Amino acid sequence: MTRHFDLCVIGTGSGNSVVDERFADQSVAIVEKGVFGGTCLNRGCIPSKMLIVPADLVQEARHSARLGVDLRVDAVRWGDLTGRVFGRIDPIAEKGRQYREGLSNVTVFQSEAGFTGPMTLRVGEEEITASQFVIATGAEPVVPEIAGLDSVAYDTSDTLMRRSEVPSRMVVVGGGFIAAEMSHAFSSFGSAVTVVVRGERMLTGEDDEVSARFTAEFGQQVDLRLRSTVSSVRPGSDGCIVATVTGDGGTREIETDCLLVAVGRRPTSGPLHLDRTGVDVDGTGHVVTDEFLRTTAEGIWALGDVRSPLQLKHLANRDARVVAHNLLHPDALHSIDDRAVPHAVFANPQIGSVGLTEQECLRQGIDVAVGARDYGGVAYGWALEDSTSFAKVLVDRRTGRIVGAHVMGPQAATLVQIPTQAMALGNTAEEVARSVVYPHPALSEVIENALLDAVGKLA
């Protein structure tokens, strides 16, 4: 027998936050094939940052001598690190499931799901219908075709952080933010890390100057193989993996205890059989939505990584708030605006970015004044003895407003909030540079000075 619900939410990452006390009078189905909480809580931004904070401490100790302080790291207690991480997040995931199961108006289905037709979903052995559906299934790691990959035990971002020990040797395939963050963490904890990158730089989605300067700095922390690919892998002796790396320097074999495949993530839309519902997906598998997060099928909404290539938890949380409102207020819909959405890479060095890159401005024909300042040009940068970090802002000459900002260095993820807020509120660069008082000698002065540099070029 088919069961009917007022609302069905598929996915319990940010999708789980859609259903609050305002839906108490509705019958709700929540569908989750795995652990409650989604990628961010269980295998993404939260556990990774809980590991990266101690990794940053290791790096500070290694570079403390330049400040006149000799520090050393006696040990990295991996069991204590991971116990602290998963001892906190695993109970949260379990309590989230228990809470939902305890609500009288909510039915939890823990199974794989796929549509069998318009507004009809098969969940395990059951079939359900709903007046409204929310697709919030997130994204999953991309596993490329590498000869022999199915013959070895490799890791992705879904599994790496739950390893039983820090590997002595690690080969990372990929040059994006996951590769950067995990390479930073594990190299700090003692792994000899080799990063294999197909292109000429890491983080090619960032502003070119950020990407180039990051690559130069990061190459001093790991063995960075640019313009290279892992062409094949095979089992080695004593449980190791042998990776064949081909690049400008020829072909060589590298023995490793851990192979991390981190070439990107794709939306988890395929298993849903959305073609049976009238929901369109684009060429990369992302669910197509309008500015109100409606899909192309009446009564079906989508949010988070399954619809957005930006793949950001804070964006998914914003999406969930918009969808919840729109479900309850169909005559007063809220819309989304992705123009001022910041992102960060918590590697070493750290990166914070928002808006357009300088190259995107050029392609779009936006005439910008570029303002820049090195950390070494402000007092706190002197305290850090910093000679590599910087900030740049891009200001539209026509409007005087900030259209992009990019920071590389300590506290970058926090510093980028200043231009992000200005962009969201429509402030001009001159207003943010001259009307705001910046604390001295805080690192925020690097943003102030970059803005003043750009404003000085507007005349």
PEVEN-V177017 format. One record per backbone hydrogen bond with DSSP energy under -0.5 kcal/mol. CO is the residue of the C=O (numbers start at 1). NH is the residue of the N-H. Records with the same first field share a line. If there is no record, write none. Layout:
CO=NH + NH
//
This chain:
3=129
5=131
6=132
7=29
8=10 + 134
9=11 + 31
10=136
12=37
13=16
14=17
15=18 + 19
18=20
20=23
21=24
23=26
26=28
27=6 + 7
28=107
29=9
30=109
31=11
35=38
37=41
38=42
39=43 + 44
40=44 + 46 + 47
44=48
45=49
46=50
47=51
48=52
49=53
50=54
51=55
52=56
53=57
54=58
55=59
56=60
57=61
58=62
59=63
61=64 + 71
63=66
64=67 + 69
65=68
69=71
72=74
75=77
76=78
77=81
78=82
79=83
80=84
81=85
82=86
83=87
84=88
85=88 + 89
86=90
88=92
89=93
90=94
91=95
92=96
93=97
94=98
95=99
96=100
97=101
98=102
100=103
103=106
105=28
107=30 + 109
108=110
109=32 + 111
112=124
114=122
117=120
119=130
120=116 + 117
121=123 + 128
122=114 + 124
123=126
126=123
127=3
128=121
129=5
132=8
133=301
134=10 + 136
135=303
136=13
138=268
140=266
142=144 + 263
144=146
146=149
147=233
148=151
149=152
152=154
155=261
156=159 + 160
159=162
160=163
165=167
168=192
169=257 + 258
170=194
171=260
172=174 + 196
173=262
175=203
176=180
177=181
178=182
179=183
180=184
181=185
182=186
183=187
184=188
185=189
186=191
187=190
191=193
192=170
193=223
194=172 + 196
195=197 + 225
196=174
197=228
199=227
203=206
207=211
208=212
209=213
210=214
211=215
212=216
213=217
214=218
215=219
217=220
218=221 + 222
222=224
223=195 + 225
224=226
225=197
227=248
229=231 + 246
231=147
232=244
234=242
236=239
237=240
240=236
241=243 + 256
242=234
243=245 + 254
244=231 + 232 + 246
245=252
246=229
247=250
250=247
252=245
254=243
256=241
258=171 + 260
259=155 + 261
260=173 + 262
262=176
264=142
266=140
267=269 + 270
269=272 + 274
270=273
272=115
273=276
274=277 + 278 + 279
278=280
280=288
282=285
286=282
290=293
291=336
293=302
294=290
297=300
299=133
300=295
301=135
303=306
304=307 + 308
306=287
308=311
312=316
313=317
314=318
315=319
316=320
317=321
318=322
319=323
320=324
321=325
322=326
323=327
324=328
325=329
329=332
338=341
340=342
343=353
345=347 + 351
350=409
351=345
352=407
353=343
354=405
357=361
358=362
359=363
360=364
361=365 + 366
362=365
365=367
366=368
367=397
368=370
369=371 + 395
371=393
373=391
374=377
375=378 + 381
378=382
379=383
380=384
381=385 + 386
382=385
389=375 + 376
390=408
391=373
392=406
393=371 + 395
394=403 + 404
395=369
396=400
400=429
401=396
403=356
404=394
405=354
406=392
407=352
408=390
409=412
411=414 + 415
412=416
414=417
415=418 + 419
416=420
417=421
418=422
419=423
420=424
421=425
422=426 + 427
423=426
427=402
428=432
429=433
430=434 + 435
431=435 + 436
436=438
439=442
442=445
443=446
444=447 + 448
445=449
446=450
447=451
448=452
449=453
450=454
451=455
452=456
453=457
454=457
455=458
//
